[in-house]
Amino acid sequence: MLQINDLSYRIGERLLFQGATLIVRAGTKIGLVGRNGSGKSTLFKLITGDLQAMTGTVRLKSRARIGQVAQEAPGTAETIISVVLKADTERTQLLAEVDTATDPNRIAEIHTRLVDIDAHSAEARAASILQGLGFPFQSHQTACSEFSGGWRMRIALAAVLFSEPDLLLLDEPTNYLDLEGTLWLENYIARYRHTVIIISHDRDLLNTSVNAIAHLHQGAVTTYQGGYDQFDRQRREKLILQEKMNKKQMAQRKHMEAFVDRFRYKASKARQAQSRLKALAKLEPVTALIDNGVKPFRFESPERALAPPIIAMENAATGYTTDNPILQHMALRIDEDDRIGLLGQNGNGKSTFAKLLSNKLPAFSGSITRANKLKVAYFAQHQLEELNPGESAYQHLRSLMPDVAESRVRSTVDRIGLPSDRMDLRAELLSGGEKARLMLGIATLQAPHLLILDEPTNHLDVDSRGALIQALNDYEGAVVLISHDRHLLEACVDRLWLVDEGTVLPYDGDLQDYRRLVLSKPDGKQQVKAGENDANKPTGQAKRRLAAELRRKLAPLRSQIKTAESEIRTLKGQIEKLDVKLADGDLFNNKPDQATEISRQRSAAIRRIAELEENWLELSEEIESAQQSA
């Protein structure tokens, strides 16, 4: 279907591809992965011909049709069903021609071809795709202009899926989908009968929908068979082997260099030395495969816990107008260590509920009680637009920390994940992932008791999503999470709440149960009981209870680790100050007793750090053992 050979491409001074090769056979479904900025979207443009390679070739099967989501979402007065149907250009042309054709033979040919392409079921197929992407049947005759930008992108996605191209190119298709739409798309791509290349950072999508992974790294494309988890395992094994080879070669090089340095000018050994020099020149360094480390996320945990519950509702209702509430009859509570994932289709009220929790919307009726001195952090993707494009990350934090020393502000920006070479760039020059890091850092600056995240992963690559999972699991406050990333939900939440039919209720099931619910019927109304397909499988409620118990069990250990880390930082600061005093050459001559005392204090601090580090290792091993046995 597609053959890319010895491809090279440069943007300015930056070489994106060098000798890249990729072969895609017909019917293959490939996930294209790599760090943000590695050139994945550029490769798509080279495949479609929107860009021309410097060297190398991109060859497609003759007359193959390429399809990708339109960059501009439809915003006309046409109905959404019409826009989707028009995406099949052959059907549209044939239907137009059959109304004007007069030649009986041509009319017969048109009708035969319409039967061949199953044109008569087109409306039903288009309606099914729209429903799968979250458009109820009654909305199919609505004009595209009535929908917001995100929903229009769904219409564009529906159109390209309906057209069934021979090569389907999808670039982060889940960015505009909720969890329900993502689950439907996973299932659709897995059953798609033609070739697919999909750029995605969603592990579950790549595990469920593709049978190969193409990894873009350092200008080359390497193909691995299987889904993302298989790729990740093979890649780690390759990294370990490569590291061993690299160490072995470095030892060999070091030995040869030592021989040359000793004997290159000694007549009796000159020939051997010259031979070693030639061997050194031929000793190609092993290519380093290890990626640059991903900056961790750090969310400051609350300084002290509040008395539970931190939020309690009784028959609460909320929305945007008092005469038309979005959510009603809510009787819920959130405790200080809850980890809650919100389920429900877009438009059901998940974001409305998040705004109620963050006090951005009032309760119209009933009651909502918040703990005294409760601090809530709220992050949503639309907040990225609230950044001042002309101000740097440092300037954004500086305005929030006016009385703090510059060094501390810069240290805070660095902890957010923007190093010194990025923190002074204007916000408009930052990547989507960097902007997300900045907004998450701003939201959590005051060590909140409750962290509400509404689709936090849209601009994050796989490794950054892993860092986010680690940060959420280390954070000691409560979390409410809205995400289409199933891996993130499974790794971070203990409880599930379903936002549906104008209210919010606990969901007694796990994400596999919910997946079956979503795929059982386009409108998602058919109920699926937790664990009905496996009598021996623990219910979602039981698994979340066990996860919560494990978190409570590990909380004291994590607290001890945090205390040890804090003391180590303090002691290291004291040692630096003591070293400054000991560097004074006159101290030992003029004040020998004081010098002796400072040396004693320094030795005591070093011994204490060693004790704390040993304790830290023991605590970490205890936590790891508990997690593995759970």
N, C-alpha and C positions, 0 to 999 in steps of 0.2 A: 504493500500500500504506500509506504513512505520510506525513502532512503536518503539519509543525510551523510555526506562523505567529506571528511577533511575540512570541516567548516571553520572559518575564522571571521571574526567580526569585532570591530573596535568602536567605542563611543568616546570620542576625544582622545585623551591619553590612556583611557582604561580599556584593556583587552578583555572582552567578555568571553570569547570563544577562541580556542586555538587547536586546530586539528580535531574538532568534535565530530563524532560519528554516531549515528543512531539508525537502526533498521527496525521498522514497525510493520509486521505482517498483518494482512487483512483479518479483521475480527478481533485483534488484540486490544486489550484495554490497559493503558499505561498511565500510571501516576507520575507526573513530573515534579520532583521535589528538589529543594536546595534552599540555601539561606536567602533572605530578602536581599534583592539587589544582585543576585548571581546571574540574572539574565533569562529567567524563565519566560516572561512575557515577550521579551525581545525575540526569543527562539520562535514563539508563535508567529510573530510578524515576519520572520524569515521564511517560515513554512508557507504562509499565505501570500508571500510576494510583496507585502507592504514595505519590506526592507530588502536590500540586496547585499549578499555576503561579499566580503573582501576576496576570499578564496574559498574553494570548495563548491559543492553542488547540493541542491535540494531537489529531489525527484519524486514526483507523485505518480501513482497509477494513472494511466490514460483515462481521461474523462471523469476522473474522480471528483465528486462534489465535496467541498469543504464547507463546514458550517460552524459559526461561532456567534456568541451573543453580541448583538449590535451594541456599539459603544454609546449611542444615544438611545435612550429608552423612548418608546412611542408615546407621544403626548397629544395626539390628534383627537378629533371628534368621532373617529371610527370606534366601533365597539371592539371589546377585547377579543371576542370570538372571531370577528372579521380579520383582525390583525394576525391572529394565529393561523387562520385558514389560508391567508394570502402568502404565508411563508412557503407553502408548497407551490412554487411558481409554475411547475408543469401542469398541475391540476388546474390552477387559475387560468392558464393560457388555453388549455383544452376546453374548459367550460365556456370561455369567451368565444372560442372558434366554433364550437358546436352550434351556437346560436346564429352564426352568420354563414356557415358552410352550406353549399348547395349541391356539391358533388356527392352522390350517394355512397360511392366507395370511400371517400374521405370521411364522411359521417360515420360509416361503419368502423373505419380504423380508429376514429376518436373514441367511440363507445367501447371498442375492444381494449384500447389503452386505459381508459378510465376504469374498466373492470380489473385490469392487470395491477394498477396502482391502488386498488381498493378505495377509489374516490368516493364511493357512495357511503362509506362509513366514516368519512373524514370528520364530519361534525361531532360524531360520538367520540372519536379518538382525541380531537382537540379539546372537547369538554372534559374528558377524563384527565388529560394533562393539566388543564387549568385547575380542576378540583384538587389534584394531587399537590399543586403548588399553593393551595390555600384560597382559591377563588370559588366560593359557593356557586351553584348553578344559577341562582337568581341574579348574580352579578355579571353574567357573561354578555348581556346586552348593554352593559354600561360603557360609556365612552372612556377611552384611555385617559383623556384629560382630567377625569374625575379622580384619578389615583395619584398618590404621592410618588416621589422618585424611586423609592425602594420597591414599591408595588409595580411600577412600570418596568423595572429591571426584571421582575418575575415574568411579566408579560413577554418581554424580549427573550427570556430563557424558554418559556413555553413555546414560542414561535420557532426557535431553532430546533428544539426537541421534536416538534411536530414535523418539521421538514425532513427529518431522518437523513442527514447527509452521510456520505460514505466515510468521511473523516470528521468526527465531532471534536472540536477544540473548546474546552471549558476552562476559563481562568477564574479561579476562586468562586465557583457558582454558589456556594453556600453563604457568602457574605451578606446576601439580602434575604436569606431564608431563616425561618425559625426552626426549632428542633423537628417539628412535624414535617415541614417541607424538606428538610435535610434527610430524614428517614425515608421519605417517599423517593427522593432523588437517588439515594443509595440503591434502592431496589430497582429503580428504572434503569440506571446505568448498568447494573449487573445483568439485566435481561436484554440490554440493547444489542441488536444483531449486527451492527457495523463496528468500525474502529473508533476508539475513543482515546484522546490524550487529555488528561485533566490535571491542571495545576491546583493543588490543594495542600493545606496544612492540617487538615482534619484526619487524624489517624484512623478513626472508625470508618469514615468514607473510603479511605484508601485500603483498608483491610477488607471491606465488604464488596467493593465495586470493581477493583482492578486485579489483573493477574500478573502484572509486572510493574516494577518501579524503575524509572530513569532518574539517576541522581546527577544533578549538575553541580560540579565542584571544580574550582580552579581552571575553568575554561574547557573542561572535558565532560563528556556524558558517559556514565557507566550504568549498564542495565543489570538489574537483579530480578530473578523470577520470584513470584509470590506477591503478597500484600506488604503493607508497611512494616508490620512486626517482623516478618521474615527478612526484609531488607535491613532493618535496624540490627537484627542479630548477626546477619552476614557481615555487615559493615563493621560492627564492633570486633568480630573475630579477625577481620582483615586488618583493622587498626592495631590489634594486639600483635599479630604476626609481623606487620610492617615495622612496629616499634622495636620488636626483637631484632629484626634484620638491621634496622638503623643502628642499634646499640652495638651489634656485632661488627658492622662496618666501621663505626667510629673507633672501636678498639683496634681494629686492623690498621686504620689510617694513622692512629696515634703511635702504634708500634713502628710503622714504616717511617713516619716523620722523625721519630726519635733516632732511628738508625741513620737516616740521612744527615741529621744535625750532628751526629757524633763522628761520622766517617767521610763526609763529602770532600773534605780537604786533606784526607790521609791517603797517600799514594797507593798503599797496598789495598785499600778498600774503595778506591775511587770508582772502579768499574761497577761494583755492587751498588754503591750509592747512586750512580747515574741510572742503573737499572730500576732501583726503587723509585727514583724521581719520575721515570716514565710510567711505572705502575701506578703511582699516585695520580698522575694526570689522567689515566684511563679509569680510575676508580670513581665512577659516577655516583654522586650522593643519592641515597634512597629518597624518593619523593615523600615528603611529609604529608600524610593524609589527615592528620588531626586538625580539626577546625579550630578557629579562634574561639575561646571560651565565651559562652553567653553570659552577659551581665545578669546577676540574680536580681529578682524583685525583693524588696524588703518593705513589709508593712509593720509599722510600729504597733505593738500590742498595747492595749489599755493599761495605764499605770495601776489601776486597782479595779477589781470586779465590782459590779453593782448587784444589789439584791434582786433575785429573780422574781417575776419575769421582767425583762427590760422593756417589753411592749406587750400589752394585753388588749384584746378587742372583744366587745360584746355587742352583737347585732349591728356592727358598724356598716355604713354605706359611704361611698365616695364616688367622685367623678368630676366633671367639669362644669356641669350646671345642676342646680339642686332639683330641678324638675325632671331630670333624666340621668339618674346615677348609673355609672358603668358597673359597679360592684355593690352587692348588698348582702345582708344576713351573714356577715363574717364574724365568727367567734373563734379567735386564734390567740396563741401566745408564743412569744419568742424568748428563750432563755439565753443566758450569757455565753453559752458554748454551743448553741445550735448551728448546724450547717444545713441549710435548706435550699433545695433546687426547685425553681418554679417551672411547671410544665403548662402547656396550653398554646393554642394557635395564636399567631399574630392577630391582634385586633380583639382578643378576648379580655385584655385588661392587665397583662403582666406588668407593663411599664406603669400603668395607672396605680397598681398595687404598690410598686416600688416607690412611687412618688408619695403615696400615703405614708409608708413607713418612714421615709426621709423627711416628713413634715412639709413637703412641697404642695400637698393637697390636704384639705381638711376633711374630717368625718362629718357628713351631712346629718347623720342620725346615729343613734346608738352611742357607744363610747369607745374611746381609744386612750389608754393610759400608758404613759412613758415613764421610765425610771428617772428619778431626780439626777440631774447632771449627765444625762445620756448624750453621748456624742456619736453622730451617725455620719459615715462617709458614703457618698453616692457617686457612682461612675456610670456614664452612658456614652455610647459612641458619638452622639450628636454634640457632646461637650468638646470634642476636638475642634469644632468650628468656633468655640468660644475663646480659643487661644488668640492672643494678639499677634498677627503674622509678622509684625515688625519688631517684636521683642524676643530676646533670647530666653533659653530655659533659665539661665542665671537671673535675668531681670524679672521673670515671672516669680521665682522663689524669693528674690530680694524684696519685692513689694509685700510679700506675706511674712517676711522675717526682718522688719525694718531695724530692729534694735540688736541684731545679731551680727557678730563679726563676719567679715567677708569670707575668711577661710572656712568658717563653719557653714555658711551658705553654699559655698562651692563643694564642700564635703558632702552636703545633703544632696546636691544635684548629682554628684558622682554616685552616691548610693542609690539614687533613683535609676541609674543605668545610663547616664549621659556623661562620658568621660570629658576630660579637659578640652580635647580637640572638637567637641560637639556642643558643649554647654554655652558657648558664646555665639553660636549660629542663630540667625533669625528663625523663628518657629516655622515660617513658610518654607524653609530649606530642609527641615527635618523630615524623615520618613514617617509613614503612618505609624509604624511600630514605636518610633521614638516619641512621637506625639502622644501615643497611648501611655507610654511609660511616664511621661511628664504629667499627664492629667491624673494618672493613678497615684503618682507621688504627691501631687497637690492635694488630692482628695483625702489621702491618709496621713497628712502631715501632722495632724493633732492627735494621733493615737486613738482612733475611734473605738467605741464599744461594739458597734454594728457596722459591717462593711456590706454595701449593696452594689453588686456588679451586674450591669445590663449589657450583655454581649461584649465582654472585655477582650475577646481573642481575634476579632476580625482582621487586625493588622499585624498579628504576631505569627512568626514561623513556628515550626514544630518544637524546636529547641527552646524558644522563648515561652511557648505554652507550657513546656515542662518546668521551666523556672517559675512560672506563675503558679502552677500546682504546688510546687515546693513551698512557695511563699505563703499560699493560703493555708497549707497544712501546718506551717510553723506559727501562723498568726493565732493569737489566743482569744480573740473576740468572736462574736457571732457573725455568720456570713449568710447572705441571701443572694443566690446566683441565678441569673437568667442567661442561658447559653444554648446554642445549637450544637456545641461540641460535646458529644456524649462522653468522650474520654475524660474531659475536664469534670463533668458532672459526676461520673462514677468514681473519680479519684478524690473528690473534695466534699461531697455532700452526704449527710446521714439520713436526711428526711426529704420527702418529695411532697409538694403541694400542687394541686391541679387547679388552674384558673379556667373555669368553663361555666357556661350558662349563667353568667352574671354573679358568680360568687367564687370563693376560694376555699377549698377543702383539702384535708390531708389525703394523699393518694396511697392506698394500701397495695403497693406493688413495686416492682423495680423497673429499671429502664428497659429490660427485655420484655416485660409485660406491656409496658407502654408502647414499645415498638410494634408489638403484635396488635395492640389496640388501634394504632394509627394506620397500619397497613391492612387491617381487616375490612375497612370500609373507607371510601374517600372522605366522608364527612366526619369520621372518627367517633361516631355515636355508639357503635357496637361495643359493649363492655366486655372486658377480658379480666377474669379473676386472677389474682396473683398466684402463680405456680400451678395453673391448671394443666399445663402440659408436662409437668414433672412432679409426681407426688412426693418424691424424696427431696426436692429442692427447697431450701429455706425460703420463706416468704420475704418479700422486700422489706417489710416492717421488721422482721427478725434480724435480717442482715444489717439494717441501719441501726437497730438497737445494739448489736454486737460492736459495730463500728463506733458508736457513741461511748459504749463502755470502755473500749480500747483507748479512745481519746482521753477519757477521764483518768484511766489508769496511768497513761503516759504523761499527763499534765504535770505532776510533781517532778518527774524526771526532766522534762523540758524546762521547767522553771529552774531547777538546779543547774542545768547546762547554761541557761541564760545568765544566772548569777556568776558562775565560774568565768564565763567569757567577759563579763563586765569587770570582774576583779583582775583578770589577766590584763585587760586594756589599762586599768588603773596602775597596776604594778609596772607595766612597760613604760608608762609615762613617768613614773617615779624614777625608774632606772635611767631614762634619758636625762632627767634633771640631775641625778647624782653623777652621771658621766660628765656633765658639763662642769660640775664642781671639781671632780677628780682631774680634769684636764688642766686645771690651774697648776703650773709647775711649782709655784711657791707654797702651795698648801702644805705639802709634806715637810718643808723646811720650817715654815713659820707656825703652823698649827698641826703638829703631828697627831695629837690626840683626836682632833676633829677629823683629820684625814682617815685615821683608823676607824672611827665611828661610821663615817660615810661608806668606807669599804665594807664594814660589817653589815650595814643596812642594804647595800647592793647585793651582797652574797645571800642575805636572808630573802630578799625579793626574788632572786633567781631560783632559790630552793623552793619558795612558795609557788612560783610559776610552774616549776616541774611537777609539784604535787597536784596543782589544779589541772594541768594538762593530762596527767595520768587519770585523774578522776573524770575529766571530760570524756576521755576515751572509753572508760568503763561504762559511763552513763549512756554514751552513744551506742555501744555494743548491746547494752540492755534494751534500749529502744528498738534497735534493729532486730534483735531476737524476738521481741514481743510482736513486732509487725509481721515477721515471717511466719510465726506460729499461729497468728490469728486467722 
